[in-house]
């Protein structure tokens, strides 16, 4: 008689917790420094209200990215397809999934909004990590000031969305209550994220510490303005050199396999399936036109 436990499946919460332990073990075996951001660690640190996380977010040095991803692939994890257009959608992580796990793992090597060189950012962040017990294992997580900086940058990408606004309000209150603004400001300066964090930090730091706020980078400005994928493609097309525009336009209208698979890894890649997916894609673009027009109006303004 078969044991019913043999067919038991992990819940998402269980998968995420065990995923942290798995990645920590993989990194330790490789002798690679890794720390975990967002997710259940942030809840345990009191930086987020309790919520279910759908994936594991780990941060490694850019030079260690390939080794960590390869080690996970050796354990059955697979790279998820991504849009190869890194100009329109700048990459900051590699996502892997596993057919027997209910969650993904995002291996970060840079963080949007941090404009200092990625390797320098990692060294600054690593120097501001601490140990936390999670899933029966000690893992490295950001210190409170660094964790708040990361969570704030994440929420500032879409500050008008209610969940992001709620996170920013929570982090603002916590920063005031624990007098962490100066430490967060110092980390913002050393990671090159002053421009991106200004809407969050501006009212939190005392007048004596107000820095010279730099201009936001083109990448960060594009992230804020392009809340729709269609907007991002049009803005990238406008900004591209003339000789690159025809190919970019062709790829936007008739995307390659990777683009279609990035939306659905189980997508039908037969000729009929590709035609159906392209038709659905154009339909989504048409329905999003009012939002795209809003984004482009903000961009031109």
C-alpha positions as CSV (number, residue, x, y, z in Angstrom):
1,X,0.0,0.0,0.0
2,X,1.4,3.4,-0.9
3,X,2.0,5.9,1.7
4,X,-0.2,9.0,1.2
5,X,2.7,11.2,2.5
6,X,4.7,10.2,-0.6
7,X,2.5,12.4,-2.7
8,X,2.4,15.3,-0.3
9,X,3.1,18.7,-1.8
10,X,4.8,21.6,-0.2
11,X,2.6,24.7,0.4
12,X,4.0,28.0,-0.9
13,X,4.9,29.1,2.6
14,X,6.7,25.8,3.3
15,X,8.5,26.1,-0.1
16,X,9.7,29.6,0.6
17,X,11.0,28.8,4.0
18,X,12.8,25.6,2.8
19,X,14.0,27.5,-0.2
20,X,15.9,29.9,2.0
21,X,17.5,27.0,3.7
22,X,18.4,25.3,0.4
23,X,20.0,28.4,-1.1
24,X,21.9,29.2,2.1
25,X,23.3,25.6,2.0
26,X,24.2,25.9,-1.7
27,X,26.0,29.2,-1.2
28,X,27.8,27.8,1.9
29,X,29.0,24.7,0.0
30,X,30.4,27.0,-2.8
31,X,32.0,29.4,-0.3
32,X,29.9,32.2,-1.7
33,X,28.5,35.1,0.3
34,X,24.7,35.4,0.0
35,X,22.0,37.2,2.0
36,X,18.3,37.2,1.7
37,X,16.0,40.2,1.1
38,X,12.3,40.9,1.5
39,X,10.1,37.9,2.2
40,X,9.7,36.2,5.6
41,X,12.9,37.6,6.9
42,X,11.5,41.1,6.7
43,X,8.4,40.0,8.5
44,X,10.5,38.5,11.3
45,X,12.5,41.7,11.5
46,X,9.3,43.7,12.0
47,X,9.8,45.5,8.7
48,X,6.6,44.3,7.0
49,X,3.2,43.3,8.0
50,X,2.7,39.5,7.8
51,X,2.1,38.4,4.2
52,X,2.7,35.4,2.0
53,X,5.8,35.5,-0.1
54,X,5.7,33.7,-3.4
55,X,9.4,33.4,-4.0
56,X,12.9,33.4,-2.4
57,X,14.9,36.5,-2.9
58,X,18.7,36.1,-2.5
59,X,21.4,38.6,-3.2
60,X,24.9,37.6,-4.4
61,X,27.9,39.4,-5.8
62,X,27.8,39.8,-9.6
63,X,30.8,37.6,-10.1
64,X,29.2,34.8,-8.1
65,X,25.9,34.9,-10.0
66,X,26.7,32.2,-12.6
67,X,28.1,29.8,-10.0
68,X,25.0,30.0,-7.8
69,X,22.6,29.6,-10.7
70,X,24.6,26.7,-12.1
71,X,24.6,25.0,-8.7
72,X,20.8,25.4,-8.5
73,X,20.5,24.1,-12.0
74,X,22.5,21.0,-10.9
75,X,19.7,20.4,-8.4
76,X,16.9,20.5,-10.9
77,X,16.1,24.2,-11.0
78,X,15.6,25.8,-14.4
79,X,16.2,29.3,-15.6
80,X,12.9,31.0,-16.4
81,X,12.9,32.6,-19.9
82,X,13.2,36.3,-20.0
83,X,12.8,39.1,-22.6
84,X,16.2,39.4,-24.1
85,X,15.7,43.2,-24.6
86,X,17.9,44.4,-21.7
87,X,17.7,48.0,-22.8
88,X,13.9,48.1,-22.4
89,X,13.9,45.9,-19.3
90,X,17.3,46.1,-17.6
91,X,18.1,42.9,-15.7
92,X,18.8,42.8,-12.0
93,X,18.2,39.1,-11.2
94,X,17.9,35.6,-12.6
95,X,14.8,33.6,-11.8
96,X,14.8,29.8,-11.5
97,X,12.0,27.4,-10.9
98,X,11.6,23.7,-10.2
99,X,8.8,21.4,-11.3
100,X,8.4,20.0,-7.7
101,X,8.6,23.3,-5.8
102,X,5.7,25.7,-5.4
103,X,7.9,28.8,-5.5
104,X,10.7,30.4,-7.6
105,X,14.1,31.6,-6.5
106,X,15.2,35.1,-7.6
107,X,19.0,35.4,-7.5
108,X,19.7,39.2,-7.4
109,X,23.1,40.7,-8.5
110,X,22.0,44.3,-8.5
111,X,19.0,46.3,-7.2
112,X,17.0,48.9,-9.2
113,X,17.6,52.4,-7.9
114,X,21.1,51.7,-6.7
115,X,23.3,53.4,-9.2
116,X,26.8,52.7,-7.8
117,X,28.7,49.8,-9.5
118,X,27.0,46.5,-8.6
119,X,30.1,45.0,-7.1
120,X,30.6,48.0,-4.9
121,X,26.9,48.0,-3.8
122,X,27.2,44.3,-2.8
123,X,30.3,45.0,-0.6
124,X,28.5,47.9,1.1
125,X,25.4,45.8,1.6
126,X,27.3,42.7,2.8
127,X,29.0,44.9,5.5
128,X,25.5,45.7,6.7
129,X,24.1,42.2,7.1
130,X,23.3,40.2,10.2
131,X,22.3,36.6,11.1
132,X,18.7,35.5,11.5
133,X,17.4,32.0,12.3
134,X,15.0,30.9,9.6
135,X,13.8,27.4,8.7
136,X,16.1,25.9,11.3
137,X,19.2,27.5,9.8
138,X,21.1,30.7,10.4
139,X,21.0,32.9,7.3
140,X,22.3,36.4,6.5
141,X,19.8,39.2,6.1
142,X,20.2,43.0,5.8
143,X,20.5,45.1,8.9
144,X,17.3,47.1,9.6
145,X,18.5,50.3,7.9
146,X,19.6,48.4,4.8
147,X,16.4,46.3,4.7
148,X,14.3,49.5,4.9
149,X,16.3,51.0,2.1
150,X,15.7,47.9,-0.1
151,X,12.0,47.6,0.7
152,X,11.5,51.3,0.1
153,X,13.3,51.2,-3.3
154,X,11.1,48.2,-4.2
155,X,7.9,50.1,-3.2
156,X,9.0,53.3,-4.9
157,X,9.0,51.6,-8.3
158,X,5.2,51.7,-8.2
159,X,4.3,54.2,-5.4
160,X,0.7,54.7,-6.6
161,X,-0.2,51.1,-6.1
162,X,-2.1,50.6,-2.8
163,X,0.2,47.8,-1.5
164,X,3.3,49.9,-2.3
165,X,1.8,53.0,-0.7
166,X,1.0,50.9,2.4
167,X,4.5,49.6,2.6
168,X,6.0,53.1,2.3
169,X,3.7,54.4,5.0
170,X,4.7,51.5,7.3
171,X,8.4,52.0,6.6
172,X,8.1,55.8,7.1
173,X,6.5,55.3,10.6
174,X,9.1,52.7,11.6
175,X,12.0,54.9,10.4
176,X,10.8,57.8,12.5
177,X,10.0,55.6,15.5
178,X,13.5,54.0,15.6
179,X,15.4,57.1,14.4
180,X,17.0,55.2,11.5
181,X,16.9,58.0,8.9
182,X,20.6,58.9,9.2
183,X,21.7,55.3,8.8
184,X,19.5,54.9,5.8
185,X,20.8,58.1,4.3
186,X,24.4,57.0,4.7
187,X,23.6,53.7,2.9
188,X,21.7,55.6,0.2
189,X,24.8,57.7,-0.4
190,X,27.2,54.7,-0.6
191,X,25.0,52.7,-2.9
192,X,24.2,55.6,-5.2
193,X,20.4,55.5,-4.4
194,X,19.9,59.0,-3.1
195,X,18.0,60.1,-6.2
196,X,15.7,57.2,-6.1
197,X,15.0,57.4,-2.3
198,X,14.4,61.1,-2.2
199,X,10.6,60.8,-2.1
200,X,11.0,58.5,0.9
201,X,13.9,60.1,2.7
202,X,13.2,63.8,2.0
203,X,10.9,64.4,4.9
204,X,12.6,62.0,7.3
205,X,16.1,63.4,7.6
206,X,16.9,66.5,9.7
207,X,17.7,69.8,7.9
208,X,21.3,69.6,9.0
209,X,21.8,66.4,7.0
210,X,19.9,67.3,3.8
211,X,22.3,66.3,0.9
212,X,22.6,67.6,-2.6
213,X,20.0,65.5,-4.3
214,X,21.3,64.1,-7.6
215,X,19.1,63.7,-10.7
216,X,17.5,60.4,-11.2
217,X,19.0,58.1,-13.8
218,X,17.4,57.4,-17.1
219,X,16.8,53.8,-16.0
220,X,15.0,54.7,-12.8
221,X,13.0,57.5,-14.5
222,X,11.9,55.0,-17.1
223,X,10.9,52.5,-14.5
224,X,8.7,55.0,-12.7
225,X,7.1,56.3,-15.9
226,X,6.5,53.0,-17.7
227,X,4.0,51.2,-15.5
228,X,2.8,49.2,-18.6
229,X,5.1,47.0,-20.7
230,X,3.9,48.7,-23.8
231,X,5.0,52.1,-22.3
232,X,8.4,50.7,-21.6
233,X,8.9,49.5,-25.2
234,X,7.7,52.8,-26.7
235,X,9.9,54.9,-24.4
236,X,12.9,52.7,-25.1
237,X,12.1,53.1,-28.9
238,X,12.0,56.9,-28.6
239,X,15.4,56.9,-26.7
240,X,17.2,54.5,-29.0
241,X,19.6,55.6,-31.8
242,X,17.9,55.8,-35.2
243,X,19.8,52.8,-36.5
244,X,18.4,50.6,-33.7
245,X,14.8,51.6,-34.0
246,X,13.7,49.4,-37.0
247,X,14.9,46.2,-35.3
248,X,13.4,47.2,-31.9
249,X,10.1,47.9,-33.5
250,X,10.1,44.6,-35.4
251,X,10.9,42.7,-32.2
252,X,8.2,44.6,-30.3
253,X,5.5,43.7,-32.8
254,X,6.7,40.1,-33.5
255,X,8.6,39.0,-30.4
256,X,10.8,35.9,-30.2
257,X,10.1,32.7,-28.4
258,X,11.8,33.9,-25.2
259,X,9.4,36.8,-24.9
260,X,6.3,34.6,-25.2
261,X,7.7,32.0,-22.8
262,X,8.6,34.6,-20.3
263,X,4.9,35.2,-19.8
264,X,4.0,31.5,-19.8
265,X,6.7,28.8,-19.6
266,X,4.1,26.3,-20.8
267,X,3.1,28.3,-23.8
268,X,2.3,26.4,-27.1
269,X,5.2,27.2,-29.4
270,X,3.6,25.6,-32.5
271,X,2.9,28.1,-35.4
272,X,-0.8,28.2,-34.4
273,X,0.1,28.7,-30.7
274,X,2.5,31.5,-31.5
275,X,-0.2,33.2,-33.7
276,X,-2.7,32.9,-30.9
277,X,-0.3,34.3,-28.3
278,X,0.6,37.2,-30.5
279,X,-3.0,38.0,-31.1
280,X,-3.6,37.9,-27.3
281,X,-0.6,40.2,-26.8
282,X,-1.8,42.7,-29.3
283,X,-5.2,42.6,-27.6
284,X,-3.6,43.4,-24.2
285,X,-1.7,46.3,-25.8
286,X,-4.9,47.7,-27.2
287,X,-6.7,47.4,-23.9
288,X,-3.8,49.1,-22.1
289,X,-3.7,52.1,-24.5
290,X,-5.3,54.5,-22.1
291,X,-2.7,53.7,-19.4
292,X,0.1,53.8,-22.0
293,X,-1.1,57.2,-23.1
294,X,-1.0,58.3,-19.5
295,X,2.6,57.0,-19.1
296,X,3.7,58.7,-22.3
297,X,2.1,62.0,-21.3
298,X,4.1,61.9,-18.0
299,X,7.2,61.1,-20.0
300,X,6.8,64.0,-22.4
301,X,5.9,66.3,-19.6
